[in-house]
Amino acid sequence: MVTPAEHWTEAPADHDYPSARDYITLLLPEKRARTLVAQLRRAAITRRMAKDILRASDLELLPRDNVHVAADLAKVAAGTPLSPVLLVRGRVLSAAMPLIIADGYHRICASYWLDEDASIPCKLVG
C-alpha cells in the first residue's frame, strides 16, 4: 500500500495538461494559455506543502466528503498514486493575483487531509 507521504507519481498524467489549458483560458487568452502549458510541460518537478499551496492560491480547503476529494483519498487508500499538480504564479496576470492551481485542486485538498505538511510534487511556472 502507498503511504500518505508517498502517494504521488513521478510526472503529471498526459491528460492534466489539456485540463490545465482549459482552466487557464478562463483567465488568459488562448495563445498565452498554450505558452504557459508548454512551459509547464518543460518545468522540473518541485515540491511544496499542501497548506502553503492553498494559502498562496487563496482557495478554500474542500471538505473530505467532496466527491472529487473523496475519490482521491480513496485512490491513495487503495495504493493508487496521484498525479503531481500544475501551478502558475499569479503574478503572470497581476501582482495582486494569487497562485493559480491550473490542475490538481482536489488532489491538493486530499493530500492536505492526509497531512497538511506533506510535500506535494508540482510543476510551477510564471
C-alpha positions, 0 to 999 in steps of 0.5 A: 500500500502507498503511504500518505507521504508517498502517494504521488507519481513521478510526472503529471498524467498526459491528460492534466495538461489539456485540463490545465489549458482549459482552466487557464483560458478562463483567465488568459487568452488562448495563445498565452494559455498554450505558452504557459502549458508548454512551459509547464510541460518543460518545468522540473518537478518541485515540491511544496506543502499542501497548506502553503499551496492553498494559502498562496492560491487563496482557495478554500480547503474542500471538505473530505466528503467532496466527491472529487476529494473523496475519490482521491483519498480513496485512490491513495487508500487503495495504493493508487498514486496521484498525479503531481499538480500544475501551478502558475504564479499569479503574478503572470496576470497581476501582482495582486493575483494569487497562485493559480492551481491550473490542475490538481485542486482536489488532489491538493485538498486530499493530500492536505487531509492526509497531512497538511505538511506533506510535500506535494510534487508540482510543476510551477511556472510564471 
